[in-house]
């Protein structure tokens, strides 16, 4: 079933579908050393960013630009893992951190997935040593399920949304 790729709006914070017009911005973000540390470990080539992080890449993955007052401040995506089961990934630029925007953006996407898609099982997998991300996901309602030592990006935590309806 094909679903529309909506813009999700909560006043000053908005999640809008990423497009190829965002490629320069995304390529810059995915090449930044402090971003690479948490997202694959190495800078991504422009063509890889275009293939993996712009637009709706398949019915299983949707990508969004996080905007605050119309300024891009981050990236969030979901990927369908199975029927009603999704994983989320997110990054915010350094100037947007420590303001509660990550948990708010996550809740906006979670609410959409639960309300509009009927999904009930949502996970994230931050690096074990990424305390900021772990705290943000906890504020969004995720709880550690287990350590994931054989994750492709290195040791991670598998976190599951405790109650998708709250």
CORQUI-V894020 format. One record per backbone hydrogen bond with DSSP energy under -0.5 kcal/mol. NH is the residue of the N-H (numbers start at 1). CO is the residue of the C=O. If there is no record, write none. Layout:
NH;CO
NH;CO
This chain:
6;4
8;15
9;7
10;13
12;10
13;10
14;67
15;8
16;14
16;65
18;63
22;19
23;20
26;22
27;23
28;24
29;25
30;26
31;27
31;28
32;28
32;29
35;32
36;32
37;33
38;35
39;35
41;36
44;30
49;45
50;46
51;47
52;48
53;49
54;50
57;55
58;61
61;58
62;78
64;76
65;16
66;74
67;14
67;65
68;71
69;12
69;67
71;68
73;66
74;66
75;91
76;64
77;89
78;62
79;87
80;60
81;85
82;85
85;82
86;121
87;79
88;123
89;77
91;75
93;73
96;93
97;94
104;100
105;101
106;102
107;103
108;104
109;105
110;106
111;107
112;108
113;109
114;110
115;111
116;112
117;112
117;113
118;114
119;113
120;84
121;84
122;120
123;86
124;159
128;155
130;127
131;129
134;130
135;131
136;132
137;133
138;134
139;135
140;136
141;138
142;137
143;160
145;158
146;158
148;156
151;148
154;151
156;148
157;126
158;146
159;124
159;157
160;143
161;122
162;141
166;163
